[in-house]
Amino acid sequence: MTAMLVTLSASATPDAGLVDATDLGYLLHKHPDRAQTFDLAVGRAHVLYPEATAQRCTVALLLEVDPVGIVRNKRFGGSDAFSLAQYVNDRPYAASSMVAVAVGQVFRSAMAGRCEARPELTGVRLDLEIHVPSLPCRGGADLARRLFEPLGWTVAATPVPLDPAVSGWGDSRYVDLRLTGSLRLADALNQLYVMLPVLDDAKHYWVSTDEVDKLVRAGAGWLAEHPERDEIMRRYLAHQRRYVADATERLVTLDGEVGADVGQVEPDEQVLAPPPLARQRADAVLAVLAEVGAGSVVDLGCGEGMLLRRLADDRRYTRLLGTDVSARELDRAATRLRLHEASDAERERVRLLQSSLTYTDDRLTGFDAAVLMEVIEHVDPSRLDAFERAVLGHARPRVVVVTTPNVEYNVHYPTLGGGDGATMRHPDHRFEWTRAQLRHWAQAAGRRFGYTVEHRGIGPQDAVTGPPTQMVVLTRVDRATTDGTEGSAA
């Protein structure tokens, strides 16, 4: 047996919310005082803490690999299990897709951002350091920097010489990688999980449609806007075109941003935009829900359940419902929410159903709040009246939160133009509103159904074009009429 090593360290950051660095153990669901062992398909994983003080805590993941056992495993052996390369290779020595598999299984709850013991820590940006001493990197240290720096990491990638005693042989394709940065632990683990096989440009098991699900889930909130997105997807999905196309479509739909040319965003914006706009949108919606004290929420047009996942992790929400017109999207949301593994009580608390935004549905009534995050622009303009009647007139939640692209901001994307008639950010958008157009629609709908209206911006604010995403918060006036006629919205 030989082993691969990855370490992750967190330093105490009292100002950010981490007073004791050993609280990292709560987030990882692994106690710092115990060494644990896990039997995996790729080998045996050991988790231990070589350092655990209030100021700094380090967890080590050590993966033991049995090369012969891997060859005999049909999933990992490959199609030519009798070739010498199946027995003589770097799999037991260098961090690659097998370490990614171990990270995904051993730290599954941490990657999902779940921590029942200390839920307040899941949103804290920790001072982190990740060290991978031996990492195969087809593309060298420069590729490692291009992949991690846009995500907010400071990257130190030192090439490993072929032979330290023979300098003329030059460097090998391996690097000693050290990442430092301030990130949520879940984001850091998901990024590492994706990037390890990407840097190696190889996977030591069969790639199937399941890998698309894993990539979309792990890349939610950051991959769609990554300047090297296309290269990441190609490598992660073993250059399988049909899988890359599926992942591209799902990521763009999920994050609601510019299509295939996301990587061409101006360099200044890449620097100023972390966290990604998709996460800023979700954060803004969650902030509104917390402000209004919502206990029950319906996510209209929930898609793959990105927002629902974060809502479900917060126990203040006692009743959650996600709706979508697409059964396929609801299946993906169920997978993201792990409803098939949930208890009966959790499945009662978090539910999914197929429903249209433009038809009245009694199942949508009685909620404190409704969210339409990057949804309204997918409704045909001729159906907006029906949408208003179904949501504001019939479902009538106390608060309705709507986010939608600000078309004026499109001038900042090189492949798009601004103003009326501009190229839209997604091929399924039926329209994209200016700030004045959204204000006009929201105020008219509010007057009609008895809601007051508040406007907010999300993302970097430009002095001329405003923010990339605009939000309206509609709050019901209880004395308003409920039959769709004019009500008092004073």
C-alpha positions in Angstrom: 0.0 0.0 0.0 1.1 3.6 -0.7 -0.8 6.8 0.1 -1.7 10.2 -1.1 -2.0 13.2 1.2 -4.1 16.4 1.3 -4.2 18.8 4.2 -6.6 21.6 5.0 -5.9 24.2 7.7 -8.1 26.9 9.2 -7.0 29.8 11.3 -9.1 31.5 14.0 -10.8 34.6 12.6 -12.8 36.1 15.5 -14.0 39.1 13.5 -15.5 36.7 10.8 -17.1 34.4 13.4 -14.5 31.6 13.9 -13.2 32.1 17.5 -11.8 28.6 18.0 -10.1 27.0 15.0 -10.9 23.5 16.2 -14.6 24.3 15.4 -13.4 23.1 11.9 -14.2 19.7 13.3 -17.9 20.6 13.5 -18.0 21.7 9.9 -16.2 18.5 8.7 -18.2 16.3 11.0 -14.9 14.7 12.2 -13.7 15.2 15.8 -10.2 16.6 16.1 -9.4 14.2 19.0 -10.0 11.0 17.0 -8.4 9.4 13.9 -11.1 7.8 11.7 -10.8 5.3 8.8 -13.2 4.8 5.9 -13.3 1.9 3.5 -13.9 3.3 0.0 -14.1 1.8 -3.5 -10.8 3.5 -4.3 -9.0 2.4 -1.1 -8.9 3.2 2.5 -9.2 6.9 3.7 -7.8 8.1 7.0 -8.8 11.4 8.6 -6.7 12.8 11.4 -5.7 16.1 12.9 -1.9 16.7 13.1 -2.6 20.2 14.5 -5.6 21.3 16.6 -5.3 24.5 18.7 -7.6 27.4 19.2 -5.5 29.4 16.8 -5.0 26.9 14.0 -6.5 23.5 13.1 -5.3 21.2 10.4 -7.1 18.1 9.1 -5.2 15.6 6.9 -6.9 13.2 4.4 -4.6 10.2 3.7 -5.8 7.8 1.0 -4.2 4.4 0.8 -4.6 2.8 -2.6 -4.2 -0.8 -3.6 -3.1 -0.7 -7.3 -3.9 -4.4 -7.9 -7.3 -4.1 -6.2 -8.1 -1.1 -8.4 -7.3 -3.1 -11.6 -9.6 -5.9 -10.5 -12.4 -3.4 -9.8 -14.4 -3.2 -13.1 -15.3 0.4 -12.4 -11.7 1.6 -12.0 -9.8 -1.0 -14.0 -10.5 0.4 -17.4 -11.0 -1.4 -20.7 -7.4 -2.7 -20.9 -6.9 -4.3 -17.5 -4.1 -6.5 -18.7 -1.8 -3.7 -20.0 1.3 -2.9 -17.9 0.1 0.7 -17.4 -2.7 -0.7 -15.3 -0.1 -1.8 -12.8 2.7 0.7 -13.2 1.3 4.2 -12.8 1.2 7.2 -10.5 -2.2 6.4 -8.9 -0.9 5.4 -5.5 1.4 8.4 -5.2 -0.2 11.5 -6.7 -3.5 13.3 -5.8 -5.9 12.8 -8.7 -9.5 11.8 -9.2 -9.2 9.1 -6.6 -8.5 11.7 -3.9 -11.5 13.7 -5.3 -13.7 10.6 -4.8 -12.4 10.4 -1.2 -13.0 14.1 -0.5 -16.6 13.7 -1.9 -17.4 10.7 0.2 -15.6 11.5 3.5 -16.6 15.2 3.6 -20.0 14.9 1.9 -21.9 16.8 4.6 -19.3 19.6 4.7 -19.5 20.0 0.9 -23.3 20.3 1.1 -22.9 23.1 3.7 -24.7 21.2 6.4 -23.7 21.5 10.1 -26.6 20.9 12.6 -24.3 21.3 15.6 -23.0 24.8 14.6 -25.2 26.0 11.7 -23.9 29.6 12.0 -20.5 28.5 10.9 -21.6 27.3 7.4 -21.7 30.8 6.1 -18.5 32.0 7.6 -15.6 32.8 5.3 -12.6 31.0 6.9 -8.9 31.7 6.5 -8.0 28.5 4.8 -4.8 26.8 3.5 -4.9 23.7 1.4 -1.8 21.7 0.6 -1.4 19.0 -2.0 2.2 17.9 -2.0 2.1 15.8 -5.2 -0.4 16.8 -7.8 -0.3 15.8 -11.5 -0.9 18.9 -13.5 -1.1 18.7 -17.3 -0.5 22.3 -18.0 1.9 23.1 -15.3 1.9 25.7 -12.5 0.3 28.3 -14.8 -2.8 26.2 -15.3 -3.1 25.8 -11.5 -3.0 29.5 -11.1 -5.6 30.1 -13.9 -8.0 27.7 -12.3 -7.8 28.8 -8.7 -6.9 32.5 -8.7 -10.3 33.6 -10.2 -12.0 31.9 -7.2 -10.1 34.1 -4.7 -7.2 31.8 -3.9 -3.6 32.8 -3.6 -1.7 30.0 -5.5 1.8 28.7 -4.9 2.4 25.9 -7.4 6.0 24.6 -7.3 7.0 22.3 -10.0 8.5 19.0 -8.8 11.8 18.1 -10.6 12.1 14.8 -12.3 15.2 14.1 -10.3 16.6 16.6 -7.8 20.1 15.2 -8.3 20.0 15.7 -12.1 18.9 19.3 -12.8 19.3 18.8 -16.6 16.3 16.6 -16.7 14.0 19.5 -15.8 10.7 19.4 -14.1 8.1 16.7 -14.0 4.4 17.2 -14.7 3.7 17.3 -10.9 3.5 20.3 -8.7 3.5 21.0 -5.0 0.3 23.0 -4.6 -0.5 25.3 -1.8 -3.7 27.4 -1.8 -4.5 30.2 0.7 -7.7 32.2 0.8 -10.8 33.3 2.7 -13.7 31.1 1.6 -16.6 29.2 3.0 -15.5 25.7 3.7 -18.2 24.1 1.5 -17.0 26.3 -1.5 -13.3 25.3 -0.9 -14.1 21.6 -0.8 -16.3 21.7 -3.9 -13.7 23.6 -5.8 -11.0 21.1 -4.8 -13.3 18.2 -5.6 -13.7 19.5 -9.2 -10.2 20.7 -9.8 -8.2 17.7 -8.8 -9.2 15.5 -11.8 -9.3 18.7 -14.0 -5.6 19.4 -13.4 -4.7 15.7 -14.0 -6.9 15.7 -17.1 -7.7 12.1 -16.3 -10.3 10.1 -14.4 -9.5 6.6 -13.2 -13.1 5.4 -13.5 -15.8 5.3 -16.1 -17.4 8.7 -16.8 -21.2 8.6 -17.2 -24.2 10.9 -16.9 -23.7 10.8 -13.1 -20.6 12.9 -13.5 -22.7 15.7 -15.1 -24.9 15.7 -11.9 -21.8 15.8 -9.7 -20.2 18.7 -11.7 -23.3 20.8 -11.7 -23.9 20.2 -8.0 -20.2 20.9 -7.0 -19.9 23.9 -9.4 -23.1 25.6 -8.4 -22.5 29.3 -7.7 -18.9 29.6 -9.1 -18.3 27.4 -12.2 -20.7 29.2 -14.6 -18.8 32.5 -14.3 -15.3 31.0 -14.2 -13.1 32.3 -17.1 -11.8 28.7 -17.7 -15.2 27.2 -17.4 -15.2 25.4 -20.8 -11.8 23.9 -20.2 -12.8 22.7 -16.7 -15.9 21.0 -18.0 -14.1 19.3 -20.9 -11.4 17.9 -18.6 -13.7 16.9 -15.8 -16.0 15.1 -18.2 -13.2 13.3 -20.0 -13.7 15.3 -23.2 -17.1 13.6 -23.8 -18.9 16.2 -26.0 -22.5 15.1 -25.1 -21.8 15.4 -21.4 -20.1 18.8 -21.8 -23.1 20.1 -23.7 -25.5 18.9 -21.1 -23.4 20.4 -18.3 -23.2 23.7 -20.1 -26.9 24.0 -20.6 -27.6 23.1 -17.0 -25.0 25.4 -15.5 -26.2 28.4 -17.5 -29.8 27.7 -16.6 -28.9 27.3 -13.0 -26.8 30.4 -12.6 -28.8 32.5 -15.1 -25.8 34.3 -16.7 -24.2 34.9 -20.0 -24.1 31.8 -22.2 -21.0 30.2 -23.8 -18.9 33.4 -23.5 -18.9 33.8 -19.7 -15.2 33.4 -19.7 -14.9 36.6 -21.7 -16.0 38.9 -18.9 -13.6 41.9 -18.4 -10.6 41.1 -16.2 -11.6 43.9 -13.8 -15.0 42.4 -13.2 -13.5 39.0 -12.5 -11.4 40.5 -9.8 -14.3 42.5 -8.3 -17.0 39.9 -8.6 -16.3 37.3 -5.9 -18.5 35.8 -4.6 -20.1 34.9 -8.0 -23.3 36.8 -9.0 -25.4 33.7 -8.6 -24.4 33.4 -4.9 -24.9 37.1 -4.4 -28.5 36.8 -5.7 -29.2 33.9 -3.4 -27.6 35.7 -0.5 -29.8 38.8 -1.2 -33.0 36.7 -1.4 -32.1 34.9 1.9 -31.5 38.3 3.5 -34.9 39.5 2.6 -36.6 36.3 3.8 -34.8 36.8 7.1 -35.8 40.5 7.3 -39.5 39.7 6.9 -39.4 36.8 9.3 -40.7 34.2 6.8 -41.2 30.7 8.2 -42.8 29.2 5.1 -41.5 29.8 1.6 -42.5 28.6 -1.9 -39.7 28.8 -4.5 -41.6 29.3 -7.8 -39.5 28.0 -10.7 -37.1 26.3 -8.3 -35.2 24.6 -11.1 -32.5 22.3 -9.7 -33.1 23.4 -6.2 -30.0 25.6 -5.5 -31.9 28.1 -3.4 -34.1 25.4 -1.8 -30.9 23.5 -0.7 -29.8 26.6 1.3 -33.3 27.2 2.7 -33.6 23.5 3.8 -30.3 23.8 5.7 -31.9 26.6 7.8 -34.2 25.2 10.4 -36.0 28.5 10.8 -38.0 27.5 7.7 -40.6 25.0 8.8 -42.4 24.6 5.5 -40.7 24.7 2.1 -42.2 24.1 -1.4 -40.4 24.1 -4.7 -42.3 24.2 -8.0 -41.3 23.9 -11.6 -43.0 23.2 -14.9 -40.2 20.7 -15.7 -40.4 17.2 -14.2 -36.7 16.8 -15.1 -35.7 19.8 -13.1 -37.7 18.6 -10.2 -35.9 15.2 -10.3 -32.6 17.0 -10.2 -33.8 19.2 -7.3 -34.9 16.0 -5.4 -31.4 14.7 -5.9 -29.7 17.9 -4.7 -32.0 18.0 -1.7 -31.4 14.2 -1.1 -35.1 13.7 -0.5 -34.8 10.0 -1.3 -32.6 9.7 1.8 -34.6 12.1 4.0 -36.9 11.2 6.9 -40.6 11.3 6.6 -40.6 14.5 8.7 -38.1 16.2 6.4 -40.0 15.1 3.3 -43.1 16.7 4.8 -41.1 19.9 5.6 -39.5 20.1 2.1 -41.8 19.3 -0.8 -41.6 19.5 -4.6 -44.4 19.7 -7.1 -45.0 20.3 -10.8 -46.9 23.5 -11.4 -47.1 26.4 -13.9 -46.6 30.0 -12.9 -49.5 31.2 -15.1 -52.3 28.9 -13.6 -54.0 29.3 -10.2 -53.0 26.5 -7.9 -54.5 26.1 -4.4 -51.4 24.2 -3.3 -49.4 27.5 -3.5 -51.6 29.3 -1.0 -50.8 30.0 2.7 -47.1 30.7 2.5 -45.4 33.6 4.2 -43.2 34.3 1.2 -42.8 33.4 -2.5 -39.5 33.7 -4.4 -39.1 34.1 -8.1 -35.3 34.1 -8.6 -34.4 34.7 -12.3 -37.8 33.3 -13.3 -40.1 36.0 -14.5 -38.0 36.7 -17.6 -38.9 33.2 -18.8 -42.6 34.1 -18.9 -44.1 35.2 -22.3 -45.1 38.9 -22.0 -48.6 38.0 -23.1 -48.9 35.7 -20.1 -47.7 38.2 -17.4 -51.3 39.1 -16.6 -52.1 35.4 -15.9 -48.9 35.2 -13.9 -49.9 38.2 -11.7 -53.4 36.7 -11.1 -52.0 33.3 -10.2 -49.2 34.6 -7.8 -50.4 38.0 -6.5 -54.1 37.5 -6.8 -54.6 33.8 -5.9 -51.6 32.5 -4.0 -51.2 35.9 -2.2 -48.1 35.3 0.0 -47.4 38.0 2.5 -44.1 38.8 0.6 -43.0 38.2 -3.0 -39.3 38.5 -3.9 -38.5 38.8 -7.6 -35.0 39.0 -9.1 -34.4 39.5 -12.8 -31.5 40.6 -15.1 -31.0 44.3 -15.6 -30.7 44.6 -19.4 -28.9 48.0 -19.0 -25.9 46.2 -17.5 -25.4 43.9 -20.5 -23.1 46.5 -22.1 -20.5 45.2 -19.6 -20.5 41.8 -21.3 -18.5 41.9 -24.5 -20.8 39.4 -26.3 -24.0 41.4 -25.4 -25.3 44.8 -26.0 -27.4 47.1 -23.8 -30.8 48.7 -24.1 -34.0 47.5 -25.8 -33.6 44.7 -28.3 -30.3 43.7 -26.9 -29.0 40.2 -27.1 -30.2 38.5 -24.0 -28.2 36.6 -21.3 -30.0 33.3 -21.9 -31.7 31.9 -25.1 -34.9 31.1 -23.1 -35.4 34.6 -21.8 -38.6 36.1 -23.3 -37.5 39.6 -22.3 -35.0 41.5 -20.1 -36.2 44.7 -18.4 -34.5 48.0 -17.8 -34.7 49.3 -14.2 -37.6 51.6 -15.3 -39.5 48.8 -16.9 -39.3 46.6 -13.9 -40.3 49.5 -11.7 -43.3 50.2 -13.9 -44.4 46.5 -13.9 -44.0 46.1 -10.2 -45.8 49.3 -9.2 -48.8 48.5 -11.6 -49.1 44.9 -10.3 -48.8 46.1 -6.7 -51.5 48.6 -7.1 -53.8 46.1 -8.8 -53.4 43.4 -6.2 -52.6 45.3 -3.1 -48.8 45.2 -2.6 -46.3 47.8 -1.7 -43.1 47.7 -3.7 -39.4 48.1 -2.8 -36.6 48.1 -5.3 -33.0 46.9 -4.7 -29.9 46.1 -6.7 -27.7 43.0 -6.5 -24.1 42.8 -7.6 -21.5 45.5 -8.4 -23.2 48.9 -8.9 -22.3 50.9 -12.0 -22.9 54.6 -11.9 -24.6 54.6 -15.3 -26.1 51.2 -15.9 -26.8 50.1 -12.3 -26.3 46.6 -11.0 -26.3 43.3 -13.1 -29.4 42.0 -11.2 -32.4 43.9 -10.0 -34.8 42.9 -7.3 -38.3 44.0 -6.2 -39.8 43.1 -2.8 -43.6 43.2 -2.9 -45.3 43.3 0.5 -49.0 42.6 0.8 -51.3 45.2 2.3 -53.9 43.2 4.2 -56.8 45.5 3.6 -56.4 45.2 -0.2 -59.0 43.5 -2.2 -58.3 39.9 -3.3 -60.4 39.6 -6.4 -57.9 41.2 -8.8 -59.5 44.7 -8.6 -57.8 47.9 -7.4 -56.9 47.7 -3.7 -55.5 50.2 -1.3 -51.7 50.0 -1.4 -51.0 53.0 0.8 
